[in-house]
Amino acid sequence: MASFRDALKSYRSLQLFISGLILFAVAIASYVSYLFLPQPVFLTLTRWLVYIAIPIMLIGYLGLVRLRLKQFLDK
């Protein structure tokens, strides 16, 4: 049962990390749009997407690292 919980936590952490990467990619696309069409809304959108994406990626990555460390120490 513990391995199922670990797998579920790993899946959730990976899902958070990938969601953060997608948001970061959208932020980059928004910044590229700002370069071609300089509207302040694109710069503001880019800033807020980065503010949201980085913590989500960090939470997911730290969750994955924690699970890998736990698996390593249990061996």
N, CA, C and O atoms as a CHARMM CRD file, in Angstrom:
* protein
*
  300
    1    1 MET  N      0.81600  -1.19500   0.00000 PROA 1      0.00000
    2    1 MET  CA     0.00000   0.00000   0.00000 PROA 1      0.00000
    3    1 MET  C      0.86200   1.26300   0.00000 PROA 1      0.00000
    4    1 MET  O      0.48200   2.29000  -0.56100 PROA 1      0.00000
    5    2 ALA  N      2.02500   1.16600   0.63600 PROA 2      0.00000
    6    2 ALA  CA     2.90200   2.34000   0.69200 PROA 2      0.00000
    7    2 ALA  C      3.44500   2.67600  -0.69400 PROA 2      0.00000
    8    2 ALA  O      3.61600   3.84900  -1.02600 PROA 2      0.00000
    9    3 SER  N      3.71400   1.65900  -1.49700 PROA 3      0.00000
   10    3 SER  CA     4.23900   1.93200  -2.83700 PROA 3      0.00000
   11    3 SER  C      3.18700   2.61700  -3.70300 PROA 3      0.00000
   12    3 SER  O      3.52600   3.44300  -4.55000 PROA 3      0.00000
   13    4 PHE  N      1.90900   2.28000  -3.49700 PROA 4      0.00000
   14    4 PHE  CA     0.84400   2.95400  -4.24000 PROA 4      0.00000
   15    4 PHE  C      0.77600   4.42700  -3.85800 PROA 4      0.00000
   16    4 PHE  O      0.60500   5.28900  -4.72000 PROA 4      0.00000
   17    5 ARG  N      0.91000   4.71200  -2.56900 PROA 5      0.00000
   18    5 ARG  CA     0.90500   6.11200  -2.11100 PROA 5      0.00000
   19    5 ARG  C      2.09700   6.87100  -2.66900 PROA 5      0.00000
   20    5 ARG  O      1.96500   8.02000  -3.09100 PROA 5      0.00000
   21    6 ASP  N      3.25300   6.23600  -2.67200 PROA 6      0.00000
   22    6 ASP  CA     4.44400   6.88000  -3.23400 PROA 6      0.00000
   23    6 ASP  C      4.27200   7.14300  -4.72300 PROA 6      0.00000
   24    6 ASP  O      4.66600   8.19500  -5.22600 PROA 6      0.00000
   25    7 ALA  N      3.68200   6.18100  -5.42100 PROA 7      0.00000
   26    7 ALA  CA     3.45200   6.36900  -6.85600 PROA 7      0.00000
   27    7 ALA  C      2.47300   7.50700  -7.09900 PROA 7      0.00000
   28    7 ALA  O      2.65200   8.29300  -8.02900 PROA 7      0.00000
   29    8 LEU  N      1.44600   7.60000  -6.27500 PROA 8      0.00000
   30    8 LEU  CA     0.46200   8.67200  -6.41800 PROA 8      0.00000
   31    8 LEU  C      1.08600  10.02800  -6.11900 PROA 8      0.00000
   32    8 LEU  O      0.81600  11.00300  -6.82000 PROA 8      0.00000
   33    9 LYS  N      1.91700  10.09800  -5.08300 PROA 9      0.00000
   34    9 LYS  CA     2.60200  11.35100  -4.76400 PROA 9      0.00000
   35    9 LYS  C      3.57000  11.73400  -5.87300 PROA 9      0.00000
   36    9 LYS  O      3.69500  12.90800  -6.22100 PROA 9      0.00000
   37   10 SER  N      4.25000  10.74300  -6.42100 PROA 10     0.00000
   38   10 SER  CA     5.17700  11.00100  -7.51900 PROA 10     0.00000
   39   10 SER  C      4.42300  11.52000  -8.73600 PROA 10     0.00000
   40   10 SER  O      4.88200  12.44400  -9.40700 PROA 10     0.00000
   41   11 TYR  N      3.27500  10.93200  -9.02100 PROA 11     0.00000
   42   11 TYR  CA     2.45800  11.37900 -10.15200 PROA 11     0.00000
   43   11 TYR  C      1.98800  12.81500  -9.94200 PROA 11     0.00000
   44   11 TYR  O      2.02500  13.62400 -10.86900 PROA 11     0.00000
   45   12 ARG  N      1.55100  13.12900  -8.73800 PROA 12     0.00000
   46   12 ARG  CA     1.09100  14.49300  -8.44700 PROA 12     0.00000
   47   12 ARG  C      2.23100  15.49500  -8.55500 PROA 12     0.00000
   48   12 ARG  O      2.04900  16.58600  -9.09600 PROA 12     0.00000
   49   13 SER  N      3.38600  15.14200  -8.05200 PROA 13     0.00000
   50   13 SER  CA     4.53800  16.03700  -8.14100 PROA 13     0.00000
   51   13 SER  C      4.95000  16.24900  -9.59000 PROA 13     0.00000
   52   13 SER  O      5.24700  17.37100 -10.00000 PROA 13     0.00000
   53   14 LEU  N      4.96600  15.17800 -10.35800 PROA 14     0.00000
   54   14 LEU  CA     5.30700  15.29300 -11.77300 PROA 14     0.00000
   55   14 LEU  C      4.26800  16.13600 -12.51000 PROA 14     0.00000
   56   14 LEU  O      4.61100  16.92700 -13.38900 PROA 14     0.00000
   57   15 GLN  N      3.00800  15.96100 -12.15000 PROA 15     0.00000
   58   15 GLN  CA     1.93800  16.74200 -12.76600 PROA 15     0.00000
   59   15 GLN  C      2.10000  18.22700 -12.43400 PROA 15     0.00000
   60   15 GLN  O      1.92000  19.07400 -13.30900 PROA 15     0.00000
   61   16 LEU  N      2.43500  18.55100 -11.19500 PROA 16     0.00000
   62   16 LEU  CA     2.67300  19.94400 -10.82200 PROA 16     0.00000
   63   16 LEU  C      3.85700  20.52100 -11.58400 PROA 16     0.00000
   64   16 LEU  O      3.79300  21.65000 -12.07100 PROA 16     0.00000
   65   17 PHE  N      4.92700  19.75900 -11.68900 PROA 17     0.00000
   66   17 PHE  CA     6.11400  20.23500 -12.38900 PROA 17     0.00000
   67   17 PHE  C      5.81000  20.50300 -13.86400 PROA 17     0.00000
   68   17 PHE  O      6.21800  21.53100 -14.40300 PROA 17     0.00000
   69   18 ILE  N      5.10100  19.59200 -14.51400 PROA 18     0.00000
   70   18 ILE  CA     4.76100  19.76900 -15.92500 PROA 18     0.00000
   71   18 ILE  C      3.79700  20.93400 -16.10400 PROA 18     0.00000
   72   18 ILE  O      3.90700  21.67800 -17.07900 PROA 18     0.00000
   73   19 SER  N      2.85700  21.10600 -15.18400 PROA 19     0.00000
   74   19 SER  CA     1.95000  22.25500 -15.26000 PROA 19     0.00000
   75   19 SER  C      2.72500  23.56400 -15.16200 PROA 19     0.00000
   76   19 SER  O      2.43200  24.52300 -15.87500 PROA 19     0.00000
   77   20 GLY  N      3.70500  23.59600 -14.28300 PROA 20     0.00000
   78   20 GLY  CA     4.54700  24.78500 -14.16900 PROA 20     0.00000
   79   20 GLY  C      5.33900  25.04800 -15.43500 PROA 20     0.00000
   80   20 GLY  O      5.48500  26.19500 -15.85800 PROA 20     0.00000
   81   21 LEU  N      5.85400  23.98000 -16.04300 PROA 21     0.00000
   82   21 LEU  CA     6.58500  24.13600 -17.30500 PROA 21     0.00000
   83   21 LEU  C      5.68500  24.67300 -18.41100 PROA 21     0.00000
   84   21 LEU  O      6.10900  25.51000 -19.20800 PROA 21     0.00000
   85   22 ILE  N      4.45100  24.19700 -18.46200 PROA 22     0.00000
   86   22 ILE  CA     3.50900  24.68500 -19.47100 PROA 22     0.00000
   87   22 ILE  C      3.20400  26.15600 -19.24500 PROA 22     0.00000
   88   22 ILE  O      3.18000  26.93800 -20.19500 PROA 22     0.00000
   89   23 LEU  N      2.97000  26.54200 -17.99500 PROA 23     0.00000
   90   23 LEU  CA     2.72700  27.95800 -17.69900 PROA 23     0.00000
   91   23 LEU  C      3.93800  28.81000 -18.06300 PROA 23     0.00000
   92   23 LEU  O      3.79000  29.92300 -18.56800 PROA 23     0.00000
   93   24 PHE  N      5.12600  28.29000 -17.80900 PROA 24     0.00000
   94   24 PHE  CA     6.34300  29.02100 -18.15700 PROA 24     0.00000
   95   24 PHE  C      6.46200  29.17600 -19.67400 PROA 24     0.00000
   96   24 PHE  O      6.88500  30.22500 -20.16000 PROA 24     0.00000
   97   25 ALA  N      6.09000  28.13600 -20.42000 PROA 25     0.00000
   98   25 ALA  CA     6.11000  28.22000 -21.88600 PROA 25     0.00000
   99   25 ALA  C      5.09900  29.24700 -22.38500 PROA 25     0.00000
  100   25 ALA  O      5.37600  29.97500 -23.33900 PROA 25     0.00000
  101   26 VAL  N      3.94100  29.31300 -21.75600 PROA 26     0.00000
  102   26 VAL  CA     2.94300  30.32500 -22.12100 PROA 26     0.00000
  103   26 VAL  C      3.47400  31.71800 -21.80500 PROA 26     0.00000
  104   26 VAL  O      3.22500  32.66100 -22.55600 PROA 26     0.00000
  105   27 ALA  N      4.20000  31.85100 -20.70400 PROA 27     0.00000
  106   27 ALA  CA     4.79200  33.14800 -20.36400 PROA 27     0.00000
  107   27 ALA  C      5.81700  33.56600 -21.41400 PROA 27     0.00000
  108   27 ALA  O      5.88000  34.73900 -21.78400 PROA 27     0.00000
  109   28 ILE  N      6.61100  32.62800 -21.89100 PROA 28     0.00000
  110   28 ILE  CA     7.58700  32.94300 -22.94200 PROA 28     0.00000
  111   28 ILE  C      6.86700  33.34800 -24.22500 PROA 28     0.00000
  112   28 ILE  O      7.28200  34.29000 -24.90000 PROA 28     0.00000
  113   29 ALA  N      5.79300  32.64100 -24.56100 PROA 29     0.00000
  114   29 ALA  CA     5.01600  33.00000 -25.75100 PROA 29     0.00000
  115   29 ALA  C      4.40300  34.38800 -25.59900 PROA 29     0.00000
  116   29 ALA  O      4.33900  35.14900 -26.56400 PROA 29     0.00000
  117   30 SER  N      3.95800  34.71500 -24.40300 PROA 30     0.00000
  118   30 SER  CA     3.40700  36.04300 -24.15100 PROA 30     0.00000
  119   30 SER  C      4.48000  37.11300 -24.30100 PROA 30     0.00000
  120   30 SER  O      4.21000  38.19300 -24.82800 PROA 30     0.00000
  121   31 TYR  N      5.68000  36.82600 -23.85000 PROA 31     0.00000
  122   31 TYR  CA     6.77500  37.78700 -23.99500 PROA 31     0.00000
  123   31 TYR  C      7.15100  37.97300 -25.46500 PROA 31     0.00000
  124   31 TYR  O      7.44000  39.09000 -25.89600 PROA 31     0.00000
  125   32 VAL  N      7.14900  36.88900 -26.22800 PROA 32     0.00000
  126   32 VAL  CA     7.42400  36.99600 -27.66300 PROA 32     0.00000
  127   32 VAL  C      6.33800  37.83100 -28.33900 PROA 32     0.00000
  128   32 VAL  O      6.63200  38.62600 -29.23100 PROA 32     0.00000
  129   33 SER  N      5.09700  37.65300 -27.92200 PROA 33     0.00000
  130   33 SER  CA     4.01200  38.48900 -28.45200 PROA 33     0.00000
  131   33 SER  C      4.25100  39.95100 -28.11500 PROA 33     0.00000
  132   33 SER  O      3.97800  40.83300 -28.93000 PROA 33     0.00000
  133   34 TYR  N      4.75900  40.21000 -26.91800 PROA 34     0.00000
  134   34 TYR  CA     5.06700  41.58900 -26.51900 PROA 34     0.00000
  135   34 TYR  C      6.16000  42.18100 -27.40500 PROA 34     0.00000
  136   34 TYR  O      6.12200  43.37100 -27.71800 PROA 34     0.00000
  137   35 LEU  N      7.12900  41.36700 -27.81200 PROA 35     0.00000
  138   35 LEU  CA     8.20300  41.86700 -28.66900 PROA 35     0.00000
  139   35 LEU  C      7.68400  42.28500 -30.04300 PROA 35     0.00000
  140   35 LEU  O      8.14500  43.27500 -30.61100 PROA 35     0.00000
  141   36 PHE  N      6.72300  41.52700 -30.57300 PROA 36     0.00000
  142   36 PHE  CA     6.19800  41.84700 -31.89900 PROA 36     0.00000
  143   36 PHE  C      5.06200  42.86100 -31.85600 PROA 36     0.00000
  144   36 PHE  O      4.86100  43.60200 -32.81800 PROA 36     0.00000
  145   37 LEU  N      4.33300  42.90200 -30.77700 PROA 37     0.00000
  146   37 LEU  CA     3.21500  43.83000 -30.63200 PROA 37     0.00000
  147   37 LEU  C      3.30800  44.44600 -29.23900 PROA 37     0.00000
  148   37 LEU  O      2.69900  43.93500 -28.30000 PROA 37     0.00000
  149   38 PRO  N      4.05800  45.53200 -29.09300 PROA 38     0.00000
  150   38 PRO  CA     4.34500  46.06400 -27.75000 PROA 38     0.00000
  151   38 PRO  C      3.12300  46.66400 -27.05100 PROA 38     0.00000
  152   38 PRO  O      2.90700  47.87600 -27.07600 PROA 38     0.00000
  153   39 GLN  N      2.35100  45.81100 -26.44300 PROA 39     0.00000
  154   39 GLN  CA     1.21900  46.23700 -25.62400 PROA 39     0.00000
  155   39 GLN  C      1.54500  45.90800 -24.16600 PROA 39     0.00000
  156   39 GLN  O      2.06600  44.83000 -23.88000 PROA 39     0.00000
  157   40 PRO  N      1.24700  46.81800 -23.25100 PROA 40     0.00000
  158   40 PRO  CA     1.58900  46.55800 -21.84100 PROA 40     0.00000
  159   40 PRO  C      0.91100  45.32100 -21.25800 PROA 40     0.00000
  160   40 PRO  O      1.41900  44.72800 -20.30600 PROA 40     0.00000
  161   41 VAL  N     -0.22600  44.92900 -21.81900 PROA 41     0.00000
  162   41 VAL  CA    -0.93800  43.78000 -21.26800 PROA 41     0.00000
  163   41 VAL  C     -0.10900  42.49800 -21.42200 PROA 41     0.00000
  164   41 VAL  O     -0.16800  41.62300 -20.55800 PROA 41     0.00000
  165   42 PHE  N      0.65900  42.37600 -22.50400 PROA 42     0.00000
  166   42 PHE  CA     1.48200  41.18100 -22.69300 PROA 42     0.00000
  167   42 PHE  C      2.61300  41.12300 -21.66800 PROA 42     0.00000
  168   42 PHE  O      2.94800  40.04800 -21.17000 PROA 42     0.00000
  169   43 LEU  N      3.19200  42.26600 -21.35600 PROA 43     0.00000
  170   43 LEU  CA     4.27000  42.29000 -20.36900 PROA 43     0.00000
  171   43 LEU  C      3.74000  41.96200 -18.97300 PROA 43     0.00000
  172   43 LEU  O      4.37700  41.22900 -18.21600 PROA 43     0.00000
  173   44 THR  N      2.57500  42.50800 -18.64300 PROA 44     0.00000
  174   44 THR  CA     1.95400  42.20600 -17.35000 PROA 44     0.00000
  175   44 THR  C      1.57100  40.73100 -17.26600 PROA 44     0.00000
  176   44 THR  O      1.78500  40.08500 -16.24000 PROA 44     0.00000
  177   45 LEU  N      1.00500  40.20300 -18.34800 PROA 45     0.00000
  178   45 LEU  CA     0.63400  38.78800 -18.37700 PROA 45     0.00000
  179   45 LEU  C      1.86500  37.89700 -18.22000 PROA 45     0.00000
  180   45 LEU  O      1.83400  36.90100 -17.49900 PROA 45     0.00000
  181   46 THR  N      2.94200  38.26500 -18.89800 PROA 46     0.00000
  182   46 THR  CA     4.18800  37.50000 -18.78100 PROA 46     0.00000
  183   46 THR  C      4.68400  37.48600 -17.34500 PROA 46     0.00000
  184   46 THR  O      5.05300  36.43700 -16.81700 PROA 46     0.00000
  185   47 ARG  N      4.69100  38.64700 -16.72100 PROA 47     0.00000
  186   47 ARG  CA     5.18400  38.75100 -15.34600 PROA 47     0.00000
  187   47 ARG  C      4.35600  37.87700 -14.40600 PROA 47     0.00000
  188   47 ARG  O      4.91800  37.14500 -13.59200 PROA 47     0.00000
  189   48 TRP  N      3.03600  37.94400 -14.50900 PROA 48     0.00000
  190   48 TRP  CA     2.19600  37.17400 -13.59700 PROA 48     0.00000
  191   48 TRP  C      2.26200  35.67900 -13.87100 PROA 48     0.00000
  192   48 TRP  O      2.19200  34.87400 -12.94200 PROA 48     0.00000
  193   49 LEU  N      2.39500  35.30300 -15.13600 PROA 49     0.00000
  194   49 LEU  CA     2.54100  33.87500 -15.43400 PROA 49     0.00000
  195   49 LEU  C      3.84200  33.31600 -14.86600 PROA 49     0.00000
  196   49 LEU  O      3.87400  32.18700 -14.37600 PROA 49     0.00000
  197   50 VAL  N      4.90900  34.10000 -14.92900 PROA 50     0.00000
  198   50 VAL  CA     6.17800  33.65400 -14.35000 PROA 50     0.00000
  199   50 VAL  C      6.06400  33.57300 -12.83200 PROA 50     0.00000
  200   50 VAL  O      6.58400  32.64200 -12.21800 PROA 50     0.00000
  201   51 TYR  N      5.38200  34.54900 -12.22300 PROA 51     0.00000
  202   51 TYR  CA     5.19300  34.51900 -10.76900 PROA 51     0.00000
  203   51 TYR  C      4.40900  33.28800 -10.33300 PROA 51     0.00000
  204   51 TYR  O      4.61800  32.78000  -9.23100 PROA 51     0.00000
  205   52 ILE  N      3.52200  32.81100 -11.17200 PROA 52     0.00000
  206   52 ILE  CA     2.72400  31.62600 -10.84000 PROA 52     0.00000
  207   52 ILE  C      3.48100  30.34200 -11.19500 PROA 52     0.00000
  208   52 ILE  O      3.44600  29.37100 -10.43900 PROA 52     0.00000
  209   53 ALA  N      4.16100  30.33900 -12.33800 PROA 53     0.00000
  210   53 ALA  CA     4.78100  29.11100 -12.84400 PROA 53     0.00000
  211   53 ALA  C      5.97000  28.65300 -12.00700 PROA 53     0.00000
  212   53 ALA  O      6.12000  27.45700 -11.75500 PROA 53     0.00000
  213   54 ILE  N      6.80400  29.56900 -11.57900 PROA 54     0.00000
  214   54 ILE  CA     8.02300  29.17500 -10.85700 PROA 54     0.00000
  215   54 ILE  C      7.71600  28.47300  -9.53100 PROA 54     0.00000
  216   54 ILE  O      8.30600  27.42600  -9.26600 PROA 54     0.00000
  217   55 PRO  N      6.81800  28.99900  -8.68500 PROA 55     0.00000
  218   55 PRO  CA     6.51800  28.24100  -7.45500 PROA 55     0.00000
  219   55 PRO  C      5.88600  26.87600  -7.72100 PROA 55     0.00000
  220   55 PRO  O      6.16100  25.91600  -7.00000 PROA 55     0.00000
  221   56 ILE  N      5.04100  26.78000  -8.75100 PROA 56     0.00000
  222   56 ILE  CA     4.42900  25.48600  -9.07000 PROA 56     0.00000
  223   56 ILE  C      5.50300  24.48600  -9.48900 PROA 56     0.00000
  224   56 ILE  O      5.48600  23.33600  -9.05200 PROA 56     0.00000
  225   57 MET  N      6.43800  24.92100 -10.33500 PROA 57     0.00000
  226   57 MET  CA     7.52700  24.02900 -10.74400 PROA 57     0.00000
  227   57 MET  C      8.38600  23.63300  -9.55000 PROA 57     0.00000
  228   57 MET  O      8.77800  22.47200  -9.42900 PROA 57     0.00000
  229   58 LEU  N      8.68000  24.57900  -8.67000 PROA 58     0.00000
  230   58 LEU  CA     9.50900  24.26400  -7.50200 PROA 58     0.00000
  231   58 LEU  C      8.82500  23.27800  -6.57000 PROA 58     0.00000
  232   58 LEU  O      9.46700  22.35900  -6.05900 PROA 58     0.00000
  233   59 ILE  N      7.52800  23.46000  -6.34400 PROA 59     0.00000
  234   59 ILE  CA     6.79400  22.53600  -5.47500 PROA 59     0.00000
  235   59 ILE  C      6.81600  21.12900  -6.06600 PROA 59     0.00000
  236   59 ILE  O      7.06600  20.15600  -5.35600 PROA 59     0.00000
  237   60 GLY  N      6.55400  21.02800  -7.36900 PROA 60     0.00000
  238   60 GLY  CA     6.58300  19.71700  -8.02100 PROA 60     0.00000
  239   60 GLY  C      7.96100  19.09000  -7.99100 PROA 60     0.00000
  240   60 GLY  O      8.10000  17.90000  -7.70900 PROA 60     0.00000
  241   61 TYR  N      8.98600  19.88800  -8.28300 PROA 61     0.00000
  242   61 TYR  CA    10.35800  19.36800  -8.30000 PROA 61     0.00000
  243   61 TYR  C     10.79400  18.93000  -6.90300 PROA 61     0.00000
  244   61 TYR  O     11.38900  17.86400  -6.74400 PROA 61     0.00000
  245   62 LEU  N     10.50200  19.74100  -5.89900 PROA 62     0.00000
  246   62 LEU  CA    10.87900  19.36800  -4.53500 PROA 62     0.00000
  247   62 LEU  C     10.13000  18.12700  -4.06600 PROA 62     0.00000
  248   62 LEU  O     10.67800  17.31900  -3.31600 PROA 62     0.00000
  249   63 GLY  N      8.88700  17.96900  -4.50000 PROA 63     0.00000
  250   63 GLY  CA     8.14400  16.75400  -4.18000 PROA 63     0.00000
  251   63 GLY  C      8.79600  15.52300  -4.79000 PROA 63     0.00000
  252   63 GLY  O      8.89700  14.48000  -4.14400 PROA 63     0.00000
  253   64 LEU  N      9.23700  15.65100  -6.03800 PROA 64     0.00000
  254   64 LEU  CA     9.92500  14.52800  -6.68600 PROA 64     0.00000
  255   64 LEU  C     11.25100  14.21600  -6.00900 PROA 64     0.00000
  256   64 LEU  O     11.58900  13.04900  -5.81100 PROA 64     0.00000
  257   65 VAL  N     11.99800  15.24500  -5.65400 PROA 65     0.00000
  258   65 VAL  CA    13.28300  15.04300  -4.97700 PROA 65     0.00000
  259   65 VAL  C     13.07100  14.38600  -3.61800 PROA 65     0.00000
  260   65 VAL  O     13.82400  13.49100  -3.23300 PROA 65     0.00000
  261   66 ARG  N     12.05400  14.82600  -2.89900 PROA 66     0.00000
  262   66 ARG  CA    11.77100  14.25200  -1.58300 PROA 66     0.00000
  263   66 ARG  C     11.44000  12.76900  -1.69700 PROA 66     0.00000
  264   66 ARG  O     11.91800  11.96200  -0.90000 PROA 66     0.00000
  265   67 LEU  N     10.61800  12.40600  -2.69000 PROA 67     0.00000
  266   67 LEU  CA    10.27300  10.99700  -2.86000 PROA 67     0.00000
  267   67 LEU  C     11.47700  10.15700  -3.27600 PROA 67     0.00000
  268   67 LEU  O     11.64600   9.03700  -2.79400 PROA 67     0.00000
  269   68 ARG  N     12.31400  10.68800  -4.16500 PROA 68     0.00000
  270   68 ARG  CA    13.51000   9.94700  -4.58100 PROA 68     0.00000
  271   68 ARG  C     14.47200   9.77000  -3.40600 PROA 68     0.00000
  272   68 ARG  O     15.07500   8.70900  -3.24700 PROA 68     0.00000
  273   69 LEU  N     14.61200  10.80400  -2.59200 PROA 69     0.00000
  274   69 LEU  CA    15.48000  10.71400  -1.42200 PROA 69     0.00000
  275   69 LEU  C     14.93500   9.69700  -0.42800 PROA 69     0.00000
  276   69 LEU  O     15.69500   8.93200   0.16700 PROA 69     0.00000
  277   70 LYS  N     13.61800   9.69100  -0.25200 PROA 70     0.00000
  278   70 LYS  CA    13.00200   8.72000   0.65300 PROA 70     0.00000
  279   70 LYS  C     13.22700   7.29700   0.14000 PROA 70     0.00000
  280   70 LYS  O     13.53500   6.39800   0.92300 PROA 70     0.00000
  281   71 GLN  N     13.07400   7.09000  -1.17700 PROA 71     0.00000
  282   71 GLN  CA    13.31800   5.76400  -1.74700 PROA 71     0.00000
  283   71 GLN  C     14.77700   5.35500  -1.58300 PROA 71     0.00000
  284   71 GLN  O     15.06900   4.19000  -1.31200 PROA 71     0.00000
  285   72 PHE  N     15.68800   6.29900  -1.74500 PROA 72     0.00000
  286   72 PHE  CA    17.11400   6.00200  -1.60100 PROA 72     0.00000
  287   72 PHE  C     17.45200   5.63500  -0.16100 PROA 72     0.00000
  288   72 PHE  O     18.22600   4.70800   0.07700 PROA 72     0.00000
  289   73 LEU  N     16.87800   6.35500   0.80000 PROA 73     0.00000
  290   73 LEU  CA    17.18400   6.08700   2.20500 PROA 73     0.00000
  291   73 LEU  C     16.52200   4.81300   2.71400 PROA 73     0.00000
  292   73 LEU  O     17.01000   4.20300   3.66500 PROA 73     0.00000
  293   74 ASP  N     15.41100   4.40000   2.08900 PROA 74     0.00000
  294   74 ASP  CA    14.73500   3.17800   2.51000 PROA 74     0.00000
  295   74 ASP  C     15.46900   1.91800   2.05500 PROA 74     0.00000
  296   74 ASP  O     15.23600   0.83800   2.59800 PROA 74     0.00000
  297   75 LYS  N     16.34200   2.04500   1.07600 PROA 75     0.00000
  298   75 LYS  CA    17.05600   0.85600   0.56200 PROA 75     0.00000
  299   75 LYS  C     18.11700   0.38700   1.50800 PROA 75     0.00000
  300   75 LYS  O     18.80400  -0.59500   1.22600 PROA 75     0.00000
